[in-house]
Amino acid sequence: MPRDIAGDYWSRLLTVIFTSYLQFLIWALPMAGLASFARDWAPSPDFWQEKWTSVLDAFGHNQRVLFGMMPSVVSGVVYWTVSGLFMLIDFSGLLAAYKVQPGTNQPPSAPRLSNAARVVFVNQIVGFVFGIVAFEFGRWLNGKEVDPEIVAVLPSISTMLQHLMLTFAFREIFFYYSHRLLHHRLFYKRFHKQHHEWTAPIALIAAYCHPLEHIVSNVLPVAIGPVVLKSHPLISWSWFVLVTCWTLTVHSGYHLPLAPCPEFHDFHHQMSNQNYGVVGILDALHKTDLQWRNTQSFDRSFILFGLRPSRQVLDRTRIKKQ
């Protein structure tokens, strides 16, 4: 490609990578900061290590529970809690100014909500069983469990941040290609079309999909990072909390301050053939976001650092330019 076009392409790709990790760090750094604060202000140097030992004792040091079950349990609790809070927002209309698609799902219809909740619950059961089966398969493949001495010691905060940042990259890669595959004509109608019934998504429907899609495109891209990195259980649980909150937020239909921007994925629900990734790194690489880049949704795709809704921020910016 010509040099000027190539320069624009690589500049755009690097910008997407930077803004993607900035969104991630806005949530990951406070989590690490809280862990650091808790460690520094603990009654004794071994306080949290003793608490972790108590947790292991409560689970009988059972690695099937720690690695195979708890990620699904933690994710499930967060899922219903956060989606429930967004549901209250949907029905109250208090944050209507932050809606990505104004006037939609305020409130959602009861029959659609009931059906979505049932499908999500079934998928979570499927994911729970899959986690156990995957753990047992891994134990059989390796011929042993993870070294108990490694599990027994709490990871450092730097290790946690490193693993979280790498799992973030793993998820972008595996989600993009699995998701794009589901949009192939051989698979879309049978497996993925169900998720696109909601052209204006809400938080609850983040896992509203065919069970096979849930495993291939939701569970595996999230789980592959901790498996490859052999992450400590506490890091895995933290990752599942983080990624569940992220997924619910970008499906919520609300562009909120200091939260992951939902414009990117919301546009995918509207158009279906754009924005296949989590944050857009591989979309920028493969140019599957070009149509989106010519829309107002793209113009509003930024992190809100104030309380003014994105549409108002954009309007004020245009007025200042004029």
LOTORFI-665348 format. One record per residue: residue in three letters; x, y, z of N, C-alpha, C, CB in turn. Coordinates in steps of 0.001 Angstrom, whole numbers, plus 524288, in hexadecimal, padded with zeros to 5 digits. Glycine has a CB too. Layout:
BEGIN
ALAXYZXYZXYZXYZ ...
REM end
This chain:
BEGIN
MET803477FB56800008000080000800008036C804DE800007FC4A80004804C3 PRO80178809517FDF08047D80E2B7FDF38063580FA68036E80150812967FB91 ARG80A968128F803B580CE3813C5808CE8092A816CB80C49811E1816D98081C ASP8064181AAF80A0D802CC81DD780D557FE4B81AA180F69800B78228080A4B ILE7FC3F8170B80C257F8018139F80DEF7FA0280FDA812077F5968109780954 ALA7FEC080DBB811238010E80A20814F6801F580CE681A208063C807D7812E7 GLY803B9811D3819E180489814C881EAC7FF9281597821B1806EE819F181D78 ASP7FB56816E181EF17F6438178B8217F7F47681275823ED7F22D8198381D9B TYR7F56180E258212B7F3AE80901823117F66E8079C8282E7F4C1804C581EEB TRP7FBA7808118283B7FE90806A282CEF7FD9B80A7B83162804628065982BBB SER7FCD280F5A830117FB8A81335834127F64A811E58369A7FB69818C2831B4 ARG7F28E81060833647ED5C80EFA8356C7EDAF80A13838CA7E97380E1F830E2 LEU7F0C78063F8370B7F15480162839F97F3D58025683F4A7F48F7FD73836DF LEU7F7FC8057E83F647FA9A806AA8445A7F70E809C3848007FFA9809B58435D THR7F3DB80D35845C97F02B8103B848F57EC2880CAE84B7A7ED6D81461845A1 VAL7EA36808E28487C7E6638053484A8F7E8C4801F484EF37E454801A184634 ILE7ED948002284E317F0327FD0D852437F0D4800488573F7F5987FB1E85054 PHE7F28980524856A27F3568088685B317EE3B8097F85E1C7F5BF80DBE85982 THR7EA1B80B0B85B467E52380C4485DCF7E2A0807618602D7E16480ECC859E5 SER7E388802DC85DB37E1557FDF585FBE7E3B47FCB08650E7E24D7F96685BE1 TYR7E8E77FD018655F7EB707FBCE86A547EA7C8001686E617F1497FB0D86981 LEU7E993804DC86C9F7E835808FD8704A7E300807C4872E07E7FB80E5186D85 GLN7DF318060D86FC47DA2880485872047DACF80008875DD7D651802F886DB1 PHE7DE127FC458746E7DEFC7F7CA877D57E1957F97487CF17E25C7F3B88750A LEU7E5857FCD287C8E7E86D7FE6E881377E527801C5884E07ED4C8016787FA5 ILE7E14780485882C27DDDA807A58861E7DB1E8043488A217D9C980A99882D2 TRP7DA237FF4D888A47D7B67FBA388C4E7DBB77F83688F137D3CE7F83888976 ALA7DFDA7F6A388C537E39F7F30388E9C7E70A7F59C892BA7E7067F0B388A61 LEU7E8A87FA72891C57EC177FD17895827E97F7FE0F89ACC7EDE58023A89340 PRO7E4817FFDB89AE77E203800568A0097E1A97FB248A2F17DC9B8029B89F6D MET7E0DB7F6DF8A0077E0B97F1B78A2797E6087F07C8A4E77DF347ED7789E71 ALA7EA467F1948A1FE7EF857F0AD8A40E7F0AF7F4688A8897F3A07F14B89FBA GLY7EED97F9488A7FD7EFA97FD198AC267ECF07FB8C8B12C7EDC6802678AA6E LEU7E8477F9868B0AA7E5617F7B78B5467E8367F3318B7E07DFCA7F60F8B3C3 ALA7EA4B7EFA88B4AC7ED3A7EB428B6CD7F2207ED308B9997EEB17E7618B271 SER7F4C07F1138B7437F9707F33B8B9B57F81D7F5F58BEDF7FC257F7148B5F9 PHE7F3DC7F8EC8BEE37F2337FBA08C3A87F0E47F7B18C7EF7ED727FF288C28E ALA7EE067F38F8C66D7EC947EF918CA457F1697ECE68CC847E8F37EB7C8C7CA ARG7F5527EC0D8C9367FA217E9878CB0B7FD2D7ED188CEB97FD927E7FA8C663 ASP7FDB07F2128CD2E800E17F5B18D04C7FE717F7008D58B801C97FAAA8CD4B TRP7F9407F6E98D5CE7F69C7F85C8DA997F4797F3A68DDA07F23D7FC108D95E ALA7F6647EF1D8DC3D7F4C77EA678DF077F6FC7EA788E49A7F69E7E56E8DC11 PRO7F43E7E80E8E8517F61F7E7FE8EDC97FB7F7E5928EE687F24F7E50F8F131 SER7FCD77E1E58EAE8801F37DF5E8EB29803A37DDE58E5A1801CC7DA738EEC8 PRO808B27DD188E4B580A977DBC48DF74808237D6CC8DD41810727DB278DF8D ASP806B07D3338E0A98048B7CE2B8DEE37FE947CE028DF21806C67C9BF8E22D PHE7FC1E7D2818E0007F6747D2968E0D27F3857D0498DC2B7F4987D82C8E1D4 TRP7F4927D23F8D76A7F1A07D0658D2D57F3397CAE68D13A7F2677D41D8CE3C GLN7F8297C9998D2277F9C97C4428D10F7F6DF7C0708D4907FFB37C3AA8D1CB GLU7F6187C1EE8D9777F31D7BE978DD0B7ED6F7BE268DB557F3667C0BA8E2A2 LYS7EB377C2838D95A7E5D27C2628D7737E5597BEC88D2B87E3F27C7ED8D609 TRP7E9377BF0B8CF3D7E91B7BBA48CA9E7E9A07B5E88CC377ED887BD248C6C6 THR7ECDC7B4E68D0177ED5D7AF8F8D2147E82E7ADA98D4477F1A37AF418D64A SER7E5557B12E8D6DA7E02F7AFC28D8EB7DC617AE6D8D48A7DDF97B4368DC3E VAL7DCB27B15E8D0357D9617B03D8CBAA7DAA87AAD28C97E7DA1C7B4788C75D LEU7DFB57A9B48C8F27E1547A48F8C6FE7DF807A0328CA9E7E74A7A4588C662 ASP7DFE47A1248CFBB7DE1579D438D3807D83179C5D8D2FD7DF7079EFF8D916 ALA7D5457A0A98D21B7CF957A0398D18F7CE2679CED8CCD27CD177A5A88D11C PHE7D14379D498C8A27D04A79A398C3E77D31B794FC8C4007D1F579D498BF1E GLY7D5A6793D68C85B7D87378EE38C8C17DCF778E788C4F97D4C778A768C7DF HIS7DF0E792F58C33E7E3597931F8BF6E7E1ED7901E8BA757E863790D98C1D8 ASN7DCE778FE38B9517DAED78D038B4C87DBA47904D8AFD87D51278B8B8B58A GLN7DF2178EAC8AC667E041791CB8A7C57DBD77919B8A3C17E54878FF18A54A ARG7D8AE78D9B8A3E67D41978D8B8A07C7D07D792188A1C27D123788558A100 VAL7D0057933F8A6CA7CCD4797A88A87C7CF8379CD18A7207CBC2797588AE69 LEU7D49779D2F8A85B7D77A7A20C8A7A67D7E07A3A48A1EE7DCE27A1868A9EF PHE7D91279FE989E867D9FF7A11B899017D54D79FE1895857DEB179E1B89716 GLY7D26579BC9896CF7CE2F79A138935E7C8E179C76894807CDB97945F893A8 MET7C7D779DA3899857C2A179F7589B057C2687A54489C557C0BC79C6089FA0 MET7C6247A71B89F6D7C5C67AC5D8A1897C5B07B0BA89D677CA397AD3F8A524 PRO7C8907B04B899177C8177B46B895217C2817B531893417CB897B32D89082 SER7BFA17B0E1892767BA2C7B14D890C27B6B67B3818950F7B81D7ABF888F0C VAL7B7C87B1ED899E47B4B07B3D289E4D7B57A7B9B289F077B62B7B0DD8A359 VAL7BA6C7BB5989F117BBA77C0E589FB77B93E7C41389B4C7C19D7C1C089FE5 SER7B9EE7C22E896767B7CA7C4EC891ED7B1D77C534892367B97C7C23688CDC GLY7AF567C0F0893ED7A99F7C0DB894417A77E7C4BA898397A7C47BB70895A1 VAL7A9F97C50189CC67A83F7C8B58A0CF7A8BC7CE4D89ED37AB777C8008A5E2 VAL7AD2F7CF8589C6F7AE037D4C889A597AA247D5E9895F87B3A97D5698985A TYR7A9337D216892A57A5BA7D2C988E257A0467D47D88FDB7A5607CDB688AFA TRP79DF77D19289377798947D2C9895047984B7D7B78985F796357CE2F897FF THR79C647D8D489B5879C6F7DD9589E8A79CC67E27289B1C7A1077DD778A26B VAL7A0957E281897917A16B7E7248944C79CFF7E7C8890567A6B67E6C889171 SER79B4F7E38588DE1796FF7E3FA88A1B791F67E59B88CDF796297DEBF8872D GLY791587E403891CE78CD37E5BB894DD78CF27EB93895DF78C997E2CF89A07 LEU791997EDA4896F47921D7F34C897B8790DD7F643892B4797A87F4AA89995 PHE792BC7F44688E57791797F6C38895678BA67F6598882B794A77F445884E3 MET789327F220889F6783957F18988928780977F5C688C25781C47EC0B88AE6 LEU782567F6EC890D877FEA7FB1D893E2780758005589107782657FB7689961 ILE784F28012288EA6785C9805E988B9C7822680610886EE78B7F8064E889CD ASP78179801988844E77DFA8015087FC477865802C28814577E187FBCF87D5C PHE7768C800B0885A177121801878872877046806E7889A476F6E7FD4988AEB SER77452808FF88C16773B080E1588EA3774418129C88ACF777A680EAC89302 GLY77770811D0886C37785B815FA882FA77BDC81A4F884FF773478184188151 LEU77E80819608896F7819C81D7A88BE27864981F31888907838281BA289123 LEU7887481B918859878D2381CC88829378C0281CC587CBB79179818E2883D2 ALA7875681E5887B52785BF81E41875CF7894B8219687263780228202087545 ALA78B8E825AF8749078EF18292587185793D88265C86FA07907582DE4874C1 TYR795358220587231799E981F24870C0798D081AA086CF679C8481D0E8759E LYS793FB81A1086B3B79299815C5867B57957B816468628378CA8815A5866C6 VAL79788811E88609F79A16811C485B8679605812398573679D4B80CB485ADF GLN791A780F76857DE78D3B80FD18543D7888E811EF8575378BEF80A4E851A8 PRO787EF8171685783783D68197385AC177E698175885979783DF81F5885A17 GLY77B6D8167185DB477608814BE85D147754480EEC85C85773C88174D85888 THR7798080BF185C46779028064785BB6779518038B8610577D478042C85810 ASN7761E7FF8E861AF7762C7FC498666A775A57FF7386B6E77B2A7F9218669F GLN772048031986B6A77101806368702176B2F8061A87173772E280BEF86F5F PRO76963801E4873E876C6E7FD3E8755876BFB7F8EF8713576A9C7FB2787AA9 PRO76F167F4C5871BA76E8D7F04686E39769657ED7B86F44773327EC7486EE8 SER767797EAA386B677628C7E7D486C1A763597E32486FB1760547E60B866C6 ALA75F7B7E20A872F075FD97DDC6876BC760947D86F8742A75B007DDAF87A1C PRO75DA07D72586FFB75E647D1FC86D89763E97D13086B7475A887D1418691F ARG766207D5408691376B6A7D4C2866FF76F627D42F86B7476CC77D98986392 LEU76E7F7D6FE86FAC771FC7D68F8742C771D27D11B876847708C7DA9887850 SER76D237CF0A8771576C777C9DA8795076F317C5B9875FF766AB7C891879DA ASN76E877C613870F17710B7C25986D66776F77C2E686D9B76F197C324867C7 ALA778E07C7B986DB877E847C8A686DEF780D97C67F872F777FB27CE7F86D77 ALA77E297C7618775B780167C57B87C637806E7BF8687C6E77C897C75F880D4 ARG77C817BCFA87A2577C827B73C879F4781177B53A876B47774D7B530877AC VAL781F47B79187227786357B5E186EB878B807B6C487157785F77B8D186976 VAL78C337BB3C873CE791207BC7D87672792327B89687AD7790FE7C21E878A4 PHE78E257B75887DE678ED97B3AF882407907A7AE4A8803F789C57B3418857C VAL78DFC7AC7687C1778F6A7A76E879C5795187A78B877F178BBF7A61687528 ASN796A87ABCB8756779C0B7AC3B8738779FF37AC3A877FD79CB47B12887050 GLN79E827AEA087C517A20F7AEAC880C77A2B07A93B883217A0197B276884ED ILE79E847A62F8832379EEE7A0C0884E07A27979DAE881317997879E2C8852D VAL7A1BF79E8287C1C7A50B79BF2878367AAC079D7E879037A33C79D5E8729F GLY7ABBB7A27E879F77B1057A45587AE57B3677A21187FCF7B1127AA2687B35 PHE7B0317A175883D47B20179F23888C77B3B979981887F07ADA779F5F88CF8 VAL7B0887967C885387B1D5790FF8841E7B6B1790B4880A47AD2478E2A88174 PHE7B6F27942987CC67BB7679432879467C07E7954987C4E7BAB97984C874F1 GLY7C03E798CF8802B7C4D579A058834B7C6E479542886307C39679E4F88724 ILE7C35D7922D8884B7C4EA78D6888B187C7567897D8875A7C03078AF088DE4 VAL7C4B5788AC882DF7C6A6784F187EFA7CC05786A287CF17C2BB7847187A62 ALA7CC9A78BBA87BE27D19778DB9879EA7D5EC78CF587DE97D11D793858787E PHE7D4B478DCF882E47D8AB78D09886F97DA5878751887347D68E78ECC88C5B GLU7D68C783CB8871D7D7CA77E3D887677DAEF77C80882A77D2C877B02887DB PHE7D99977EA687E197DC8977D55879627E22777F48879D87D9E377FAF87481 GLY7E2CF7841A87BD47E80C7863887C897EB3B78314880697E7BE78BCF87E4C ARG7E8AB781548849A7EB7677E318887C7ED20778F4886267E80577D4F88D5B TRP7E9A7776AE882FC7EAFA771BE880697EF5F7727F87C767E62776F7187DB3 LEU7EF27776D8879917F30E777E18758E7F86F778B8877F27F17D77C9F87253 ASN7F8A277B9287C457FDA077CAE87ED97FF6777850882717FD3B781AA881EA GLY7FBC8774F8883D47FD0C770AA887567FD8F7723F88CFF801F376E29885A4 LYS7FC487772F88E327FCA67790B893967F9B977E2E8941F8026B779B489545 GLU7F8EC77FCC899047F689784DA89A157FACC7890F89A537F35C784B089F46 VAL7F91678DEB89AF77FCC07923789BC77FF7B791698A0FD7F9EB7979D89B9C ASP8046E792E08A1338077E7924B8A5FE804AC7950D8AA8680D1F7948F8A541 PRO803177921C8AE928004D794858B30380351798F48B5937FF1B7906E8B715 GLU80892798BB8B56B80BB679CD68B7CE80AF67A20F8B4F98117E79B498B7CA ILE80A237A1CD8AFD1809397A6928ACC2803E67A8DE8AE0F8099C7A56E8A6D6 VAL800047A5758AE827FAB37A7338AFC17FA707A9848B53C7F6D37A2A38AF45 ALA7FD9F7A77D8B8B67FD4F7A9058BE3A7FF547AE818BF40800517A5368C187 VAL8029E7B08D8BBBC8050A7B5A98BC9B802487B9C48B94B80AF87B5818BB4F LEU800D37BE258BBB17FE457C25D8B8D3801F07C4AB8B4BB7FC6D7C6A58BC9A PRO7FFEE7C5F48B022803397C8578AC14804607CE0C8AD5D8008F7C7F08A6AF SER808997D0128AB2A809DB7D5968ABE88063C7D8EF8A88C80FA87D6AE8AA89 ILE805E17DDE98A9E5802877E17D8A6F28049C7E2398A16A802217E6CE8A9BD SER809C17E25F8A0C380C0B7E2EC89B8A80AC67DE3289823811FF7E3A489BEC THR80B027D99189A7B809977D4D589793803E17D4FC895F780AAB7CFEE89ADB MET8008E7D6CA8997D7FB007D731898417FA1C7DACE8939B7F7F07D92889D03 LEU7FC937DF6B893A57FBE97E32488F627FDF97E0F488A3A7FEAB7E843890AE GLN802737DE5E88A68804A87DC10885A9800EF7D8078835A809FE7D98A886D2 HIS7FEEC7D49C8869C7FB5F7D089884BE7F64D7D2E6882AB7FA2D7CCA288923 LEU7F4427D6D7885557EF687D947883917F0197DBDC87E3D7ED887DD4F88790 MET7F47B7DE7D87D727F5697E119878767F6257DD258740F7FA327E4A9878D8 LEU7F8B77D8D08752D7F9757D4C5871327F4617D1EA86FF87FD957D0DD872FA THR7F1447D0CE873F97EC457CE2F872FC7E8967D1BA86FEB7E9B37CC8787829 PHE7E9177D6D5870BD7E6137DA9F86DB27E75C7DA0E867E37E7367E04786F94 ALA7EC6E7D970866A47EE117D8BB861357EC457D37885F167F4047D933860BE PHE7ECC27CF5E862327EAE77CA34860967E51F7CA6385F287EBD57C62D864F3 ARG7E2177CD14862657DC7C7CD498616A7DB3A7D02885C577D9B87CFEA865F6 GLU7DDE77D47685B617DCF67D763856917DDEA7D3EC851C97E07B7DC4785659 ILE7E2217D0EB851ED7E3847CD9A84D797DF867C93D84CB67E8FB7CB4584E3B PHE7DE837C647850D67DB177C1BA850457D5637C34C84F877DB987BE3185507 PHE7D3BE7C79D851E97CE5A7C946851247CD8C7CB3A84B987CCE17CD8785513 TYR7D1337CE41849A17D08B7D0698445B7CFBA7CC13840567D5517D3BC842D9 TYR7D3357C83C840487D2F67C44183C2E7CE647C07983CFB7D8157C13683BFE SER7CD337BF1D841E07C8B37BBB5842CF7C39B7BE8D8418B7C8A57B9CA84885 HIS7C3647C38C842E77BEB57C6A8841E67BDF57C78583C0A7BF0A7CBF1844C0 ARG7C2397C8AD839687C1CB7C982833C07C03C7C46D831017C7047CB9783181 LEU7C22E7C008832E97C0AA7BAF9830B87BAD07BA0B831517C3B97B68D8335C LEU7B8A67BBA2835D17B30E7BAF6836BC7AFBE7BE428330B7B1C07BC5483C57 HIS7B2167C234830B17AF457C56782CE57AF957C32C827597B1697CAEE82CF3 HIS7B2607BEEE826B57B2757BC4F821A17AD117BA0F820857B6B17B7F18217B ARG7AB987BA0E81B937A64C7B85A81A227A51D7B2BE81BC17A58B7B8E18144E LEU7A92C7AF8D81C8F7A8397AA2D81E387A6977A9CF823F37AD117A6EA81D51 PHE7A7F27ADD7827047A7067AD9582CA87A35B7B1C782EBE7AC197ADF782F73 TYR7A2EE7B62382BF17A0247BA9B82E2279A787B95F82F7B7A0517BF1A82A5C LYS7978D7B77382BB7791F67B6B082C8D790E97B2A0830C478F547B5128277C ARG794157AE88830E6793177AA3983490794FC7AB6A83A15795B37A5488329F PHE7995B7AE4183A8F79BBB7AEE483FB679BE17B486841C87A1227ACD583F89 HIS79CC67B85683E6179DF97BD93840557997F7C17F83FC37A2AA7BFA383D8E LYS795E07C06A83C51791AD7C42683B4D78E887C55E8403778E117C20E83715 GLN78E117C18F843A778B1E7C2448488378D297C6EF84B9F78B657BD4C84BDC HIS792457C77A84BF87948A7CBC884EF9793417D11084C8179A7A7CB1D84F66 HIS792997D12384755791937D6088448F78BC47D76084444793CB7D5BA83F1C GLU788867D466846FF783057D5E7847667828A7DB2E84A2477FDB7D1B084A5F TRP7864B7DC5684D7B7865D7E15585053789E77E51684D5E788497E09C85623 THR7879C7E826849DB78AB77EC0B846FA78C197F0B484A6E787BA7EDEE8421F ALA789337F17184E9F78A907F541852AD78B597F214857B1786237F9AE8535D PRO790257F073858D3791137ECCF85D247904F7EF39862837967E7EAAB85CC6 ILE78F767EBD08664E78F707ED3786BD9793377E98886E9F789C17ECDE86E45 ALA794A37EACC8735C798A67E7CA87622797427E1FE87692799797EA0E87B90 LEU7926B7E0D2877CE790D67DB72878CC791EF7D7D48743678B237DB4587A1C ILE791C37D9CE86F657921B7D65786ADD797C07D5638692078F007D89E8665D ALA79B8E7D6E986C407A1017D60486AD87A2107D040869B77A4947D7ED86F34 ALA79F8B7CCC186CA27A0347C71D86BE179B457C4A1869937A1967C47787118 TYR798037C7D4867137934D7C5DB8647B794E87C3E085F1678EEE7CA3786410 CYS795877BEC285E917976B7BC85859AF796A97B699859C979D3F7BDED858C7 HIS797FD7B41C8557A797E37AE698552779C127AC34858D6798CD7AC8284F64 PRO79B127A7D285B7F79EF97A5A385F257A4447A49285CA479CEE7A0A386179 LEU7A43F7A2C9857BD7A93F7A1CC8551D7AC417A6DD8545E7A85D79F1D84FCD GLU7A9887AB03852E07AC147B0178526D7AE357B1D4857B37A8427B42E85046 HIS7AB457B0E085BCF7ACF47B286861037B2387B0108626A7A8CE7B10F8651F ILE7B2EA7AB12861237B7D57A875862527BC2E7AA5F85EB77B7357A286861D8 VAL7BB137AA7B8599E7BF1F7ABAF855B97C0CC7B15F855DF7BD2E7AA5C8504C SER7BD107B4F1856757BE4C7BA7F855DC7BE277BDA685AEB7BA997BCDE85215 ASN7BBBB7BB8B85EFA7BB8A7BE52864027BF457BC02868037B6057BE3D8662D VAL7BEE47B6D5868D27C1ED7B45986CFC7C7A37B38F86B6E7BF807AF1C86E6D LEU7C88C7B117866F37CDE97AFC8865727D17C7B48A864D67CDD77ACC68606C PRO7CFD27B8C88622B7D3547BD4B861BB7D4BD7BFB7866FC7D0DE7C16385E53 VAL7D1417BF3C86ACE7D2527C1588700B7D5D77BDA6873227CD2A7C2488730B ALA7D50C7B8898727C7D7D97B4B3875A77DD407B35E873917D4B17AFD08760A ILE7DE227B43A86E807E30B7B27186C1B7E7CD7B52286E797E2ED7B36886639 GLY7E7527BA1886FD07EBBD7BCF4872127ED9F7BAB0877367EA477C28F872DE PRO7EA2D7BA3787B1F7EBDB7B7F08801D7EDF67B25F87F927E7577B7F4883EB VAL7EBDC7AF6087BD37EDBB7AA0287B0B7F3497AA0E878DF7EA0B7A6FA87751 VAL7F42E7AD23874CB7F9587AD59872517FD6B7AF828761C7F9277B0BA86D53 LEU7FBED7B38D8790A7FF997B61087CA3800167B325881D87FDE87BBA887DA6 LYS7FCB07AF37882977FC857AC55887867FBD67B01588C1B801877A90E8883D SER7F7FB7B36488B8F7F7097B77E88F6E7F54F7B53F894A47F2F27BB4D88D6F HIS7F6B97B7F9898B87F4F27B6B289E057EEFE7B72489E307F78A7BA658A230 PRO7EC577B3D68A14D7E69D7B4218A1967E4887B9968A2B87E4AA7B0778A5B4 LEU7E7307BC7D8A6257E55E7C1BC8A7847E5A87C5668A2D07E89A7C3F48AC0F ILE7E9A97C4B689F8D7EA0C7C7D789AC97E5B07C6618970A7EF697C71889828 SER7E4A57C15D8968D7E0687BF93893197DB287C1BE894E07E0337B991892F3 TRP7DA257C18C899F57D52B7C39789BEE7D4D07C97889AEB7D4937C26E8A1DA SER7D91C7CC4389BC97D9247D1E889AD47D81B7D30D895117DE687D45189C86 TRP7DA7B7D003891AA7D9B87D0B088C077D4007CFC888A8E7DD4A7CCEB888F1 PHE7D1A17CBC288CB17CC2C7CA9C88B717C88D7CEEE88D757CA927C54E88DC6 VAL7C9D07D129891EF7C6C77D5A6893E67C74F7DA3C890287C89D7D74289978 LEU7CC217DB6B88EA47CD3C7DFE488B407CA977DF47885F47D3217E08D88A85 VAL7CB387DAB9883937C92B7D9F487E4B7C3387D9A387E4E7CB787D4FE87BE0 THR7C0E77D7AD8827B7BB307D785882D17B8FC7DD078833E7B96B7D43488786 CYS7BB5C7E042886917B9A77E5B1887037BA4A7E891881D97BCB77E88088B4E TRP7BEA37E7A487F387BFAF7EA2287A297BB7D7E8A2876367C5277E89487819 THR7BA747E385875C17B6B77E192871DC7B13F7E3AE872E17B69F7DB93871DD LEU7AFB27E3CA877C67AA847E5D38791A7AA267EBA9877E37A94D7E4D687EEA THR7AE5D7EE86878E47AE4E7F427877EB7ADDD7F563872207B3307F6AB87A23 VAL7B0D37F29A86ED57B0A67F3CC8693A7AB9C7F1D6866B07B55F7F16386676 HIS7A8BC7EE6F869687A3927ECCD8678879F2A7F005869FF7A2B77E701868AF SER7A0777F35886DB879C757F5EE870DA799377F9DE86DD579EEF7F8988755E GLY79B907FC29869C1798DC80051866EA799AE805AB869547931F7FF28866AA TYR79D38805FF86D3979E5480AF786FD37A42080C4A86F5879CB380ABF875A4 HIS7A5388110886DA17AA93812FE86D4D7AB9281636872387AB7B816578682E LEU7ADA7813A4876377AE20815FB87B657B3A18180B87C6B7ACA88120487F8F PRO7B42A81BC687FFB7B95481DD5881597BCE9819A28839B7B8C7822478853C LEU7C1D0819DB8820D7C5E88165A884037C47F81095883667C6FC81785889B8 ALA7C1B780F5B87F467C037809FE87E297C1D5808A8878977BA408092E87EF2 PRO7C29B8039E8776B7C3D58022C872037BFC78046086E407C4247FC3387171 CYS7C19D8069C869F87BE1080906866327BAFC804D3863437C12280C7C86250 PRO7B5C58050D8633F7B29480106860B97B1828020885AEF7AD7B8008B8638B GLU7B3258068E858EF7B1CA8080C853937B397803F984F997B43080D5985243 PHE7B840801E6850617BA907FE3484CB17B72A7F95584C097C0067FCA684E82 HIS7B5EB7F6C8850657B2EE7F1E7850047AD247F2F284F087B3977EEAE85504 ASP7AB307F754850F27A5BE7F8AE84FFC7A4C37F93F84A1D7A4487FDC6852DF PHE7A8907FB83847587A8077FC16841AB7A7F57F6BF83F047AC847FF7283F71 HIS7AAE27F313841297AACB7EDC483F027A5517EB6B83F5D7AEBE7EA42841E7 HIS7A29B7EC5E843A179D477EA668442C799927ED028404979B537EB44849BF GLN79AAD7F1D383EF07975F7F49883B32798527F2C783594798507FA7383B9A MET79D517F1F28343979EB47F0F882EC27A0537EB5682D977A3097F48A82D36 SER7A23C7E888831767A3807E2F9831157A87C7E1B482E0879F117E03682EA1 ASN7A9FC7E4D382A3A7AE857E37E826F77B3407E6F78280D7AD117E3E68213C GLN7B3527E97A82C8F7B7AF7ECD882E1D7B91A7EBAF833CF7B6427F2C382D64 ASN7BE077ECE0835377BFA87ECD583AB57BEF57E77F83D4D7BC9C7F0E683DB9 TYR7C21E7E3B883BA47C19D7DE6983DB17C4907DD8F842CD7C3857DA92839B3 GLY7C85F7E0DE843EF7CBAF7DFF58487D7C9777E21B84D817D0E77E2438479B VAL7CCA67E1DA851947CB177E3E1856B37CBC97E9CB856DF7CE4D7E14485B1A VAL7D05E7EB93855427D1927F127855937D3317F37F8505C7D5D47F20A8597F GLY7D4007F04484C5A7D4FD7F25A8472B7DA897F1F68452B7D3797F7BE84717 ILE7DE0F7EF828481A7E3797EF25846537E3C97EBFE841417E6F27ECA284A96 LEU7E1687E75F841377E19A7E41E83C877DDEE7E61D8384C7E0407DE8083DE2 ASP7D9DD7E8EE839C87D68B7EB64835D27D9977EF86832DA7D1A87EDD283857 ALA7DCCD7F27A835A87E01F7F657833167E4237F3AB82F977E2E17F9C983728 LEU7E6417EF4A831647EA237EC5C82E5F7E7C27EA1E829617EC747E7F2831B1 HIS7E3027E7DC829D87E0747E55A8255F7DCAA7E8F8822747DD8C7E08D82734 LYS7DC517EDCF824387D8F07F1B9821B57D3307F015821A37DAC87F2B581C22 THR7D17B7EDD5825EA7CBF17EC68826617C8FD7F06D829AA7CB5F7E6EA828D1 ASP7CB217F526829E07C8897F95682CC07C8067FE47829727CB867FA89831C3 LEU7C9057FDEA824597C93D8028C821087C3FD80553820A87CB178011281BA2 GLN7BFC680255820447BA91804BB81FF47B94B807A5824FF7B65C8008B81EDC TRP7BAA8805468296F7B9AA807B982E847BC8E80CE482F0F7BB408040C832EE ARG7C12B80D4482CBF7C46B811F082D537C233816B382A8D7C9CE810DE82B4C ASN7BE26815E6827787BB9381A48824D67B64E81B978274D7BAD58190E81F11 THR7B5A081A2482C367B0A481B0082EDD7B15981E69833B37AE29815C483062 GLN7ACFF82060835B47AD1C8236083A8E7AE7081FDA83F327A7D68261983B74 SER7AD2D81ADA83EBC7AE9881730842DE7B47781726843B57ACA8811AF84190 PHE7B7698174A83F7C7BD228177B83FF07BEDE81CA48426D7BFBA816CF83A7E ASP7BC60820E9840DA7BDBC82607843127BCD382629848F87BA8B82A5C8406C ARG7B8F38232784AD07B7CA822FB8506F7BAEF81ECE853497B2018220285148 SER7BE5981C268507E7C13C817C8852D17C609819C1855C17C2E0813D484E91 PHE7C52181BA285A6D7C96381D7585DC27C7DB81C8F8636F7CAA48235885CBB ILE7CBB081CB9866D37CAB581BF386C627C8BF8210486EBB7CFB081A0D86F3C LEU7C482820B28719F7C25B825528743F7C531826258796D7BC5A824BB87529 PHE7C7D282A8B879EB7CA7782BC887ED17C76E82FC9882067CFF182DCE87DBA GLY7C2F38317687FF97BF898350B882D27BA06832EC882F27BF9C83A8188059 LEU7B672836048851A7B1078343C8859C7ADA9835AB880E47AEA08368588A80 ARG7AFB9838C387D557ACB683A58878C57AC3A835C1874F87AF4983F198760E PRO7A7748345F873317A6B48300786F837A9BF830E286A757A0E382F5486E47 SER7AB1082CA0867CF7AE7A82CDA8633D7AC428304485EE67AF6F8276B8612D ARG7A71D8302485E1B7A4C98336B85A047A5968393A85B2879EEB8323C8597C GLN7A51883AB28600E7A5E68402B861817ABA6841B2861007A3FE841258671C VAL7AF1F83E2B862707B4BA83F35861E27B60D8400685C2A7B80483AAF8642E LEU7B3E383CA4858D77B4F583D018533E7B2C98420F850F27B2A68384C85061 ASP7AE1F84382852977ABC38485E850AB7AF1284D1B8524A7A618848F2852C5 ARG7B0DF84D26857287B4108518E859027B93A851D28560B7B51A8511485EEE THR7BB6684D4C854D97C05984D26851E47BF9D84F5C84C6E7C276847838518B ARG7BB3F84DF1849ED7BA2F84FE9844A87B959855D7844B67B55C84D2A84254 ILE7B699857B4848B97B5A785D5E849207BAC78604B849C57B1F885E9B84DBF LYS7BE5585E3584D087C369860BA84DE87C69C860CF848E37C67585DE485241 LYS7C65285C95845E27C93F85C67840E57C72F8607283D157C8E9856EB83E6A GLN7C1F38611E83CFE7BF9B864FA839897C11A86A8B83B227B9AD8646083983 
REM end
